[in-house]
Amino acid sequence: MQTLPVNGYDMAYLEIGEGRPLVCVHGTLGDFRTWSAVLGPLSRKHRVIPVSLRHFFPEHWDGIGDDYLMAQHVADVIGFIEKLNAGPVDLMGHSRGGHISFRIAQQRPELLRKLVLAEPGGELDATLDAAAATPGPSDRAARFAASAERVKNGDVEGALKLFFDTIEGEGGWGRLPATPKQQLRDNVYTLIGQIGENRKPYARAEAQSIEVPTLFIGGTETKGSLPAVLRALAAQVPGAKTAMISGAGHWMFEQAPQEYCRIVLEFLAAA
């Protein structure tokens, strides 16, 4: 593990392999370990650099503070890429990390060569989803808020079960192996920060403004709103490609790592 000082915070990261840099940004409750199942295949042709966002493992945050913000995480990853001083990088983000990566492509396209978005997280605004005009939080957002409340009340297992089952379907938490469960526990207090992070919904004009060659990856078994977000964005990002992994869910790179790597490597190698 290494660290790089960015915006007053030491960002932890791994660096494996040689070649064109591929920066990997994890999702909610993840960290640089999120990508463990695909580091080997990806690093045979790339300098793979998975990062841990501000307040995620190896930091053990207590949920207190005012700098857990989407804009802060976007600025941190931008600063990290700039400090690498490696020219335009390939950027891959999962879930929340996909949202961050989308915003970087929107704000600083000159930093990127190609963009991989694995089921980017977030909400759609009314220009992409007419139902978004209805006041009030979505069911998914309400369940995530309830998960954060359980963390505050000390019910870590209950919080994680509610969060994970919201994404993977009922019983998902119970089926998850011990190692990935512990990774989620290590980052559970970030659920508190996420409630007030000021994440903007995606807009049609924003998606249409993306100039970086983009690949969307999803799992055919992913539940809830994430597939709808993927489809809506992929339809608007100019020239975007989409690949769906059969039988996999939201953590498709853990559930089908060989297929995931094949898809990513083919996209990154294409002219």
Backbone bond lengths (Angstrom), bond angles and torsions (degrees), N, CA, C in turn:
res aa  C-N    CA-C-N  psi(-1)  N-CA   C-N-CA  omega(-1)  CA-C   N-CA-C  phi
1 M - - - 1.462 - - 1.521 109.77 -
2 Q 1.318 116.03 141.49 1.452 122.52 176.20 1.528 108.33 -127.47
3 T 1.317 116.13 166.97 1.463 120.55 174.81 1.521 109.39 -132.78
4 L 1.321 114.12 152.38 1.457 121.45 178.64 1.528 107.47 -135.41
5 P 1.341 118.19 123.42 1.469 119.43 -179.75 1.527 111.37 -71.81
6 V 1.333 115.72 121.52 1.465 121.67 -178.05 1.523 108.34 -137.01
7 N 1.311 116.75 120.92 1.472 121.74 176.47 1.534 111.59 52.92
8 G 1.328 116.76 41.74 1.453 121.01 177.02 1.512 115.14 78.21
9 Y 1.318 117.84 11.82 1.468 122.50 -178.75 1.525 108.67 -134.00
10 D 1.338 116.30 137.98 1.461 120.50 177.90 1.522 109.59 -85.85
11 M 1.333 116.42 104.48 1.462 121.24 -179.83 1.531 109.46 -81.56
12 A 1.326 115.92 125.07 1.459 121.63 178.50 1.525 109.47 -85.38
13 Y 1.327 115.24 143.99 1.463 119.02 178.94 1.519 110.49 -157.86
14 L 1.325 114.98 164.84 1.453 123.04 172.31 1.521 108.04 -112.28
15 E 1.321 116.52 157.12 1.461 120.99 176.27 1.524 107.91 -140.30
16 I 1.323 115.70 116.54 1.465 121.09 -173.39 1.522 109.01 -134.15
17 G 1.330 116.64 131.50 1.453 121.39 175.73 1.517 112.80 88.72
18 E 1.339 114.54 -179.92 1.453 122.09 -179.74 1.524 109.13 -132.14
19 G 1.321 114.89 162.07 1.460 119.64 179.24 1.512 111.24 117.19
20 R 1.317 115.86 -157.79 1.461 121.35 -179.77 1.523 110.11 -64.07
21 P 1.356 118.31 133.05 1.465 119.79 -177.34 1.521 113.08 -69.71
22 L 1.329 115.34 134.85 1.467 123.54 174.64 1.525 106.96 -122.21
23 V 1.322 116.49 104.16 1.463 122.38 179.52 1.523 108.52 -87.14
24 C 1.342 116.47 130.69 1.463 122.12 -174.87 1.523 109.78 -117.84
25 V 1.324 116.65 128.15 1.467 122.66 -176.14 1.527 109.49 -117.37
26 H 1.315 115.80 119.98 1.468 122.74 -176.06 1.521 112.34 -75.73
27 G 1.320 115.03 171.50 1.455 121.66 179.33 1.514 112.93 -101.35
28 T 1.332 116.16 -166.64 1.458 123.10 179.08 1.532 110.45 -55.88
29 L 1.319 115.84 134.17 1.466 125.10 179.31 1.525 113.41 67.89
30 G 1.338 117.80 7.13 1.452 121.11 178.83 1.519 111.65 -96.92
31 D 1.330 115.66 -172.47 1.459 124.33 172.80 1.521 106.80 -167.10
32 F 1.328 118.59 -167.24 1.463 118.69 -176.24 1.523 113.21 -61.52
33 R 1.336 117.84 -18.32 1.460 121.32 178.17 1.531 112.47 -73.88
34 T 1.327 116.69 -15.89 1.463 121.44 -179.65 1.522 111.93 -50.11
35 W 1.329 116.72 -36.66 1.459 122.16 -170.72 1.526 113.16 -92.10
36 S 1.329 118.57 11.10 1.466 121.93 -172.55 1.527 113.26 -53.06
37 A 1.322 118.17 -40.74 1.464 121.62 -174.09 1.520 113.07 -67.83
38 V 1.343 118.01 -19.17 1.467 120.11 -175.68 1.526 113.01 -116.82
39 L 1.321 118.13 2.02 1.464 120.17 -177.13 1.523 111.91 -64.69
40 G 1.330 116.60 -40.72 1.459 119.98 -178.92 1.516 112.69 -59.57
41 P 1.333 118.61 -59.98 1.475 119.98 -179.55 1.523 113.54 -60.45
42 L 1.327 118.01 -41.69 1.462 120.10 -177.38 1.522 111.79 -67.90
43 S 1.340 116.89 -34.25 1.462 120.33 -175.41 1.522 113.16 -78.55
44 R 1.326 118.57 -6.12 1.464 119.78 175.94 1.527 111.74 -68.79
45 K 1.347 115.93 -24.61 1.459 119.20 -178.27 1.523 113.14 -125.42
46 H 1.337 116.72 -3.85 1.461 119.56 -175.14 1.525 111.29 -138.64
47 R 1.301 114.95 155.66 1.466 122.36 169.37 1.533 105.61 -85.93
48 V 1.327 116.07 96.63 1.458 121.59 -171.82 1.528 108.89 -89.18
49 I 1.341 115.57 128.17 1.467 121.20 -173.39 1.528 109.35 -130.22
50 P 1.343 118.17 85.58 1.468 120.14 174.31 1.525 111.06 -79.87
51 V 1.319 117.04 133.21 1.465 122.33 -178.02 1.525 110.45 -109.67
52 S 1.318 115.44 158.96 1.464 122.01 167.54 1.518 107.87 -108.39
53 L 1.317 116.29 126.64 1.456 121.12 -179.80 1.524 111.54 -69.94
54 R 1.304 115.15 163.45 1.463 122.66 177.48 1.538 111.05 -50.97
55 H 1.334 116.13 127.53 1.472 126.42 176.93 1.527 114.46 79.97
56 F 1.331 117.51 6.69 1.455 120.50 175.22 1.538 109.45 -100.18
57 F 1.344 116.09 165.49 1.466 121.64 178.09 1.541 109.59 -47.64
58 P 1.333 118.52 136.31 1.469 128.52 16.79 1.528 115.87 -83.86
59 E 1.342 118.32 -4.60 1.468 118.22 171.47 1.524 108.60 -69.10
60 H 1.319 116.85 143.53 1.468 121.76 173.11 1.528 107.12 -111.66
61 W 1.317 114.51 88.89 1.455 121.98 -173.89 1.520 110.38 -77.52
62 D 1.338 115.91 149.98 1.463 120.52 179.29 1.519 113.06 -100.56
63 G 1.340 116.55 5.42 1.455 119.67 177.99 1.517 113.99 84.21
64 I 1.334 117.68 1.98 1.463 121.47 -177.47 1.523 109.54 -101.66
65 G 1.321 116.30 133.10 1.456 121.38 179.13 1.511 111.00 137.32
66 D 1.330 115.82 170.34 1.467 120.17 -175.28 1.521 112.74 -121.00
67 D 1.351 117.53 17.80 1.462 119.25 -177.36 1.525 112.50 -112.24
68 Y 1.343 117.60 14.91 1.461 119.87 170.74 1.522 106.41 -90.13
69 L 1.315 115.15 88.89 1.458 122.41 -176.21 1.515 109.26 -135.04
70 M 1.311 117.17 146.42 1.452 120.07 177.35 1.521 110.46 -58.45
71 A 1.334 116.93 -44.34 1.462 120.14 -179.60 1.524 111.26 -61.48
72 Q 1.333 117.55 -35.81 1.462 121.00 178.38 1.521 111.00 -66.21
73 H 1.320 116.68 -44.31 1.466 119.78 179.59 1.529 111.24 -65.52
74 V 1.321 117.47 -38.17 1.460 120.52 175.71 1.528 109.85 -61.95
75 A 1.335 116.54 -47.34 1.466 120.51 179.82 1.526 111.35 -62.92
76 D 1.335 116.89 -36.26 1.466 120.23 179.83 1.523 111.52 -65.49
77 V 1.334 117.28 -44.32 1.466 119.35 -179.03 1.528 110.20 -69.35
78 I 1.323 117.55 -36.51 1.464 120.25 174.17 1.525 109.62 -59.48
79 G 1.340 116.70 -47.72 1.457 120.59 179.52 1.519 112.08 -62.34
80 F 1.328 116.33 -37.76 1.462 121.14 178.81 1.528 110.17 -63.12
81 I 1.332 117.43 -47.16 1.461 120.97 179.86 1.528 110.35 -62.07
82 E 1.320 116.83 -41.99 1.464 120.16 178.71 1.524 111.12 -60.97
83 K 1.328 117.05 -41.44 1.464 120.66 -178.05 1.521 112.75 -72.33
84 L 1.325 117.20 -23.31 1.466 119.00 174.33 1.525 110.39 -61.82
85 N 1.341 116.01 -31.81 1.463 121.83 177.62 1.526 110.73 52.89
86 A 1.338 116.04 44.65 1.461 121.56 -175.73 1.518 112.22 -114.66
87 G 1.334 117.41 15.23 1.454 120.02 -176.33 1.523 110.29 78.13
88 P 1.333 117.41 -172.72 1.471 119.33 178.77 1.525 111.15 -58.91
89 V 1.329 116.38 134.46 1.463 121.88 -178.37 1.518 109.65 -109.80
90 D 1.326 115.36 160.40 1.453 120.43 165.44 1.526 106.54 -84.29
91 L 1.326 117.21 138.16 1.461 122.21 -176.06 1.518 109.37 -124.79
92 M 1.337 116.02 129.31 1.466 121.77 -179.79 1.526 109.05 -127.39
93 G 1.319 116.09 126.67 1.454 120.55 -179.53 1.514 111.75 -130.71
94 H 1.335 115.22 142.52 1.473 121.63 178.75 1.517 109.50 -113.69
95 S 1.315 117.55 131.09 1.458 123.67 172.43 1.533 110.10 56.52
96 R 1.326 118.16 -117.46 1.467 120.25 176.13 1.528 110.90 -55.62
97 G 1.336 116.11 -39.86 1.458 120.41 176.63 1.509 112.63 -63.95
98 G 1.341 116.94 -28.54 1.449 120.80 174.02 1.515 111.44 -67.81
99 H 1.329 116.10 -38.19 1.464 119.90 176.29 1.531 109.91 -63.04
100 I 1.317 116.25 -46.16 1.465 120.94 178.60 1.523 110.18 -58.90
101 S 1.326 116.53 -45.68 1.464 120.84 -178.63 1.523 111.58 -64.43
102 F 1.328 116.86 -39.02 1.469 121.43 175.66 1.526 110.15 -58.34
103 R 1.342 116.91 -45.53 1.467 120.50 -178.34 1.521 111.08 -66.12
104 I 1.327 117.70 -34.95 1.463 120.25 178.07 1.523 110.06 -66.56
105 A 1.340 116.68 -43.13 1.458 120.22 177.54 1.523 111.17 -61.96
106 Q 1.315 116.10 -34.33 1.459 121.73 179.35 1.532 110.96 -70.94
107 Q 1.345 116.08 -42.42 1.465 120.98 -173.19 1.526 113.90 -88.89
108 R 1.346 116.47 -37.26 1.469 120.11 -172.92 1.530 111.35 -135.69
109 P 1.316 117.66 62.38 1.465 119.88 -176.17 1.523 113.76 -60.99
110 E 1.337 117.50 -24.83 1.462 119.80 -178.08 1.529 112.51 -68.02
111 L 1.342 117.27 -15.17 1.462 121.08 178.86 1.524 112.22 -81.58
112 L 1.337 117.20 -12.53 1.462 121.10 -169.65 1.531 111.76 -118.06
113 R 1.342 114.40 146.53 1.462 121.84 171.51 1.517 110.33 -99.03
114 K 1.350 116.57 -50.75 1.453 122.29 176.58 1.524 109.29 -141.09
115 L 1.333 114.92 159.03 1.458 121.98 -174.42 1.525 109.62 -130.14
116 V 1.348 116.72 128.96 1.460 122.39 176.07 1.521 107.75 -118.90
117 L 1.329 117.01 121.52 1.460 122.45 -178.82 1.521 108.90 -116.98
118 A 1.327 116.11 109.16 1.463 122.17 179.47 1.528 108.50 -93.98
119 E 1.322 115.70 98.77 1.466 123.15 -178.10 1.529 111.86 43.82
120 P 1.346 116.87 67.58 1.464 120.11 -179.35 1.522 111.93 -57.87
121 G 1.314 115.90 138.62 1.456 121.11 -177.30 1.518 112.54 -88.99
122 G 1.310 115.45 163.52 1.450 120.88 178.14 1.518 112.08 128.47
123 E 1.302 115.03 -175.12 1.460 122.45 -178.79 1.525 109.81 -114.19
124 L 1.321 116.10 158.10 1.457 122.98 175.03 1.529 109.73 -97.98
125 D 1.324 116.45 142.70 1.457 117.74 175.09 1.530 109.33 -87.56
126 A 1.326 116.32 -177.53 1.468 120.94 -172.73 1.522 112.94 -67.01
127 T 1.342 118.65 -18.65 1.465 120.16 178.19 1.529 111.47 -75.41
128 L 1.334 117.11 -16.04 1.460 122.04 178.33 1.524 113.11 -114.21
129 D 1.327 116.10 -18.34 1.468 120.77 -178.06 1.518 108.39 -150.48
130 A 1.303 116.95 110.27 1.464 121.14 -177.11 1.514 112.22 -58.75
131 A 1.340 117.27 -30.60 1.466 120.31 -179.24 1.519 112.08 -66.59
132 A 1.338 117.41 -18.93 1.465 120.43 -179.37 1.517 112.18 -67.72
133 A 1.329 117.38 -15.81 1.466 120.68 178.14 1.521 111.92 -72.30
134 T 1.334 117.50 -14.29 1.465 121.37 178.55 1.520 109.61 -73.77
135 P 1.345 118.64 126.94 1.464 120.99 -178.27 1.529 111.80 -61.47
136 G 1.348 114.65 153.23 1.456 120.63 174.55 1.514 112.83 100.70
137 P 1.339 116.90 157.96 1.458 121.31 -178.94 1.521 111.83 -70.78
138 S 1.326 116.04 154.05 1.456 120.73 175.17 1.528 109.30 -70.18
139 D 1.333 116.01 164.39 1.463 120.38 177.13 1.519 110.63 -59.46
140 R 1.350 116.49 -39.94 1.459 120.99 179.29 1.525 110.89 -62.38
141 A 1.335 116.96 -45.80 1.458 120.85 179.59 1.521 110.91 -63.07
142 A 1.334 116.61 -38.31 1.463 120.42 179.50 1.530 111.22 -65.26
143 R 1.327 116.95 -38.74 1.461 120.75 178.51 1.520 111.41 -68.52
144 F 1.338 117.04 -37.08 1.466 119.71 177.19 1.529 110.47 -66.86
145 A 1.339 116.85 -38.22 1.462 120.15 177.03 1.522 110.48 -63.91
146 A 1.324 116.54 -38.79 1.463 120.55 177.74 1.529 110.63 -66.49
147 S 1.332 117.42 -34.64 1.463 121.06 176.03 1.526 110.55 -63.03
148 A 1.332 116.38 -44.26 1.460 120.35 179.02 1.527 111.36 -62.48
149 E 1.318 116.29 -38.53 1.467 120.28 179.09 1.521 110.12 -64.22
150 R 1.312 117.60 -37.75 1.465 120.46 178.04 1.524 110.82 -65.31
151 V 1.344 117.12 -37.38 1.466 119.68 176.13 1.520 110.13 -61.03
152 K 1.324 116.79 -46.64 1.468 120.99 179.26 1.523 111.47 -57.49
153 N 1.331 116.52 -33.55 1.465 121.35 -177.74 1.523 112.88 -88.84
154 G 1.347 116.46 4.69 1.454 120.22 176.27 1.517 115.60 87.57
155 D 1.329 117.86 3.94 1.459 121.01 -178.73 1.535 108.97 -94.51
156 V 1.338 116.13 74.01 1.457 121.21 -175.48 1.530 111.21 -64.21
157 E 1.325 117.14 -46.71 1.463 119.41 -178.10 1.529 111.33 -64.35
158 G 1.323 116.93 -39.93 1.457 120.26 177.67 1.520 111.97 -64.32
159 A 1.339 115.80 -38.67 1.466 120.36 178.70 1.517 111.12 -64.42
160 L 1.329 116.06 -44.89 1.458 119.90 -177.75 1.526 111.57 -68.60
161 K 1.318 116.47 -37.55 1.464 119.88 178.11 1.526 110.55 -62.76
162 L 1.325 116.75 -45.93 1.458 120.28 -179.66 1.520 110.58 -63.60
163 F 1.329 117.07 -45.08 1.465 121.19 -179.84 1.527 111.08 -61.67
164 F 1.332 116.27 -51.67 1.465 120.21 -173.50 1.524 111.23 -68.13
165 D 1.330 116.61 -41.47 1.464 119.49 179.95 1.519 112.20 -66.77
166 T 1.344 117.50 -27.01 1.459 121.13 176.12 1.527 110.35 -62.61
167 I 1.337 116.46 -35.94 1.456 121.00 -177.39 1.522 112.03 -88.78
168 E 1.332 117.17 -45.19 1.463 121.46 -171.96 1.527 113.97 -98.75
169 G 1.324 117.61 -3.96 1.458 120.76 -177.83 1.519 111.26 95.46
170 E 1.309 115.97 158.81 1.460 120.83 -177.02 1.532 110.58 -56.65
171 G 1.328 114.93 135.27 1.456 120.93 -179.34 1.516 114.01 89.58
172 G 1.330 117.77 -3.92 1.456 121.50 -178.02 1.517 112.92 -61.98
173 W 1.334 116.34 -42.59 1.465 120.13 -179.68 1.522 111.29 -63.62
174 G 1.305 116.37 -40.33 1.461 120.16 -179.83 1.515 113.05 -65.35
175 R 1.330 117.77 -28.95 1.465 121.86 -179.63 1.524 113.44 -85.04
176 L 1.319 117.17 -13.00 1.465 120.92 -174.83 1.524 110.69 -72.02
177 P 1.348 118.94 132.30 1.467 121.39 178.27 1.522 112.59 -63.01
178 A 1.317 116.19 165.25 1.462 122.48 -172.82 1.526 112.98 -63.68
179 T 1.340 118.02 -40.58 1.471 120.01 -175.21 1.526 112.58 -64.23
180 P 1.336 119.85 -52.15 1.466 118.07 177.04 1.525 112.95 -64.99
181 K 1.330 117.37 -29.33 1.468 118.79 175.33 1.522 110.53 -60.58
182 Q 1.327 117.39 -42.78 1.456 120.31 -178.22 1.528 111.27 -66.35
183 Q 1.319 116.99 -36.43 1.459 119.41 177.15 1.526 110.65 -60.49
184 L 1.324 116.92 -42.50 1.460 120.29 178.66 1.528 110.88 -66.09
185 R 1.329 117.05 -38.69 1.468 119.92 177.04 1.531 110.90 -62.12
186 D 1.335 116.56 -38.49 1.468 120.32 -178.24 1.518 112.10 -61.45
187 N 1.325 117.37 -22.39 1.467 121.45 -175.97 1.524 113.47 -116.13
188 V 1.334 116.98 14.66 1.460 119.73 -168.48 1.530 113.07 -63.38
189 Y 1.339 118.48 -29.84 1.464 119.11 -177.34 1.530 112.59 -71.93
190 T 1.329 117.06 -13.68 1.461 118.15 175.48 1.527 111.77 -68.69
191 L 1.337 117.59 -17.59 1.469 119.37 174.35 1.525 110.85 -60.48
192 I 1.338 116.74 -33.67 1.467 120.43 178.77 1.524 109.68 -64.08
193 G 1.334 116.16 -46.09 1.457 120.13 -179.33 1.517 112.61 -64.37
194 Q 1.307 116.71 -33.88 1.452 120.29 -173.75 1.528 112.83 -65.75
195 I 1.319 117.44 -26.34 1.469 120.19 -178.26 1.523 111.55 -63.67
196 G 1.325 118.25 -35.47 1.462 120.52 -178.34 1.510 113.72 -111.14
197 E 1.327 117.13 31.39 1.465 120.18 -172.42 1.527 114.02 -84.43
198 N 1.322 118.09 -5.25 1.469 122.40 178.19 1.528 112.09 60.41
199 R 1.313 115.89 50.97 1.470 120.24 177.39 1.520 109.52 -82.14
200 K 1.320 117.38 122.09 1.463 121.50 179.12 1.521 110.36 -78.87
201 P 1.324 118.02 147.19 1.472 119.50 173.09 1.523 110.47 -71.52
202 Y 1.316 115.19 158.72 1.462 120.30 175.83 1.529 109.99 -73.21
203 A 1.318 116.40 143.11 1.462 122.04 176.31 1.526 109.69 -119.38
204 R 1.322 116.19 152.20 1.460 121.47 -179.17 1.535 111.08 -56.63
205 A 1.333 116.69 -46.45 1.464 120.06 -177.79 1.524 111.59 -62.25
206 E 1.332 116.60 -34.70 1.464 119.87 178.38 1.529 110.61 -65.66
207 A 1.320 116.51 -45.54 1.459 119.90 179.15 1.525 110.71 -62.95
208 Q 1.311 116.46 -40.35 1.464 120.03 -178.49 1.530 112.09 -69.70
209 S 1.319 117.43 -17.62 1.464 120.96 -178.81 1.531 113.32 -84.95
210 I 1.337 118.36 -10.01 1.465 121.33 -177.19 1.524 109.60 -68.18
211 E 1.324 115.98 123.13 1.462 122.06 -178.01 1.519 112.57 -103.67
212 V 1.324 117.49 -15.78 1.463 121.85 -176.20 1.529 109.44 -76.43
213 P 1.337 119.59 134.61 1.470 120.40 174.48 1.526 110.61 -54.29
214 T 1.325 117.13 126.81 1.462 121.59 -167.59 1.519 111.68 -127.96
215 L 1.339 114.52 137.58 1.463 122.65 172.91 1.517 108.71 -118.64
216 F 1.323 116.94 128.17 1.458 122.81 171.50 1.527 108.35 -101.21
217 I 1.342 116.67 133.31 1.459 121.59 176.60 1.522 108.67 -123.57
218 G 1.323 116.13 135.72 1.458 120.90 176.97 1.507 111.34 -139.36
219 G 1.326 114.77 167.31 1.455 121.64 173.45 1.515 109.81 -105.37
220 T 1.315 117.70 137.62 1.463 120.27 -176.85 1.527 112.51 -66.61
221 E 1.345 117.68 -18.68 1.461 121.22 -177.16 1.527 113.57 -100.76
222 T 1.320 118.63 5.54 1.460 120.89 179.63 1.522 110.50 -65.51
223 K 1.324 115.53 136.31 1.463 121.62 -177.52 1.531 111.35 -95.66
224 G 1.326 115.39 173.86 1.455 122.01 170.57 1.520 114.11 71.33
225 S 1.338 115.45 -148.43 1.466 121.38 -170.47 1.519 113.96 -87.94
226 L 1.326 118.78 -12.70 1.463 120.26 -175.33 1.530 113.37 -58.04
227 P 1.341 119.90 -43.21 1.470 118.48 177.39 1.528 113.00 -60.82
228 A 1.324 117.18 -35.98 1.468 120.28 179.61 1.524 110.59 -67.37
229 V 1.336 116.78 -39.00 1.464 120.38 177.19 1.523 110.08 -62.72
230 L 1.328 116.32 -45.74 1.473 120.57 179.24 1.526 110.69 -58.02
231 R 1.331 116.55 -49.02 1.467 119.68 -177.81 1.526 111.73 -62.83
232 A 1.322 116.35 -41.88 1.462 120.03 -177.71 1.527 111.34 -64.91
233 L 1.317 116.81 -44.07 1.464 119.80 -179.22 1.526 111.13 -70.28
234 A 1.334 116.63 -43.84 1.461 120.30 -178.35 1.522 111.80 -60.54
235 A 1.324 116.14 -30.78 1.465 120.16 -179.97 1.526 112.45 -73.32
236 Q 1.334 117.17 -18.13 1.463 120.78 -174.61 1.522 113.72 -110.00
237 V 1.330 118.58 -26.33 1.465 120.37 178.82 1.529 108.31 -71.15
238 P 1.318 118.59 121.84 1.473 120.93 -174.95 1.529 112.80 -58.22
239 G 1.330 116.10 126.40 1.452 121.63 175.35 1.517 115.43 71.43
240 A 1.323 118.46 10.02 1.462 120.69 -175.70 1.525 111.42 -64.02
241 K 1.328 114.65 145.76 1.461 121.73 173.80 1.525 108.45 -105.92
242 T 1.329 116.40 152.57 1.463 121.81 179.01 1.518 109.70 -132.27
243 A 1.337 115.80 136.70 1.466 121.55 175.73 1.519 108.01 -133.10
244 M 1.326 116.94 130.63 1.457 122.60 177.67 1.531 109.24 -112.88
245 I 1.334 115.85 132.82 1.460 121.23 -177.72 1.526 108.46 -98.76
246 S 1.295 115.67 115.76 1.464 121.87 -175.90 1.525 111.38 -64.60
247 G 1.337 115.14 133.90 1.455 121.44 175.79 1.507 115.49 80.04
248 A 1.330 117.99 -1.48 1.465 121.49 -178.25 1.525 110.31 -103.60
249 G 1.333 115.16 157.20 1.453 121.82 176.77 1.516 111.30 -108.95
250 H 1.323 116.43 -151.27 1.460 121.85 -172.12 1.525 112.59 -64.44
251 W 1.319 117.74 -33.10 1.465 120.94 176.87 1.530 108.81 -95.23
252 M 1.316 115.43 56.94 1.470 121.80 -172.33 1.519 113.09 -64.19
253 F 1.322 117.89 -26.92 1.466 120.17 -179.85 1.527 111.76 -74.51
254 E 1.327 118.37 -19.26 1.459 121.79 172.31 1.523 110.90 -88.14
255 Q 1.315 116.35 -35.65 1.469 121.20 -174.75 1.525 112.83 -82.12
256 A 1.327 117.10 -27.76 1.474 121.58 -179.76 1.528 108.89 -143.58
257 P 1.331 117.63 62.66 1.474 120.43 -172.24 1.523 114.50 -62.02
258 Q 1.331 118.38 -37.18 1.462 119.65 -178.92 1.518 111.48 -65.83
259 E 1.327 116.81 -45.39 1.461 120.61 179.05 1.518 110.57 -66.05
260 Y 1.324 116.42 -40.32 1.461 120.33 178.94 1.531 110.37 -59.74
261 C 1.325 116.64 -47.98 1.461 120.38 -178.60 1.523 111.46 -65.43
262 R 1.315 117.01 -38.43 1.465 119.82 178.41 1.522 110.50 -58.95
263 I 1.324 116.04 -45.88 1.469 121.00 -178.32 1.530 110.59 -64.56
264 V 1.319 116.48 -46.92 1.467 120.75 -177.59 1.526 111.00 -64.89
265 L 1.329 117.09 -46.60 1.459 120.39 -176.90 1.533 111.53 -65.03
266 E 1.321 117.77 -38.01 1.459 120.52 177.14 1.520 110.77 -64.24
267 F 1.305 116.81 -40.96 1.482 120.12 179.12 1.525 110.79 -66.04
268 L 1.326 116.66 -44.66 1.462 119.28 -177.43 1.518 111.98 -68.68
269 A 1.324 116.95 -28.90 1.469 120.33 -178.23 1.527 112.89 -82.22
270 A 1.314 117.62 -20.81 1.465 121.19 -176.32 1.522 110.78 -66.72
271 A 1.310 115.98 148.90 1.464 120.87 179.96 1.514 110.66 -68.27
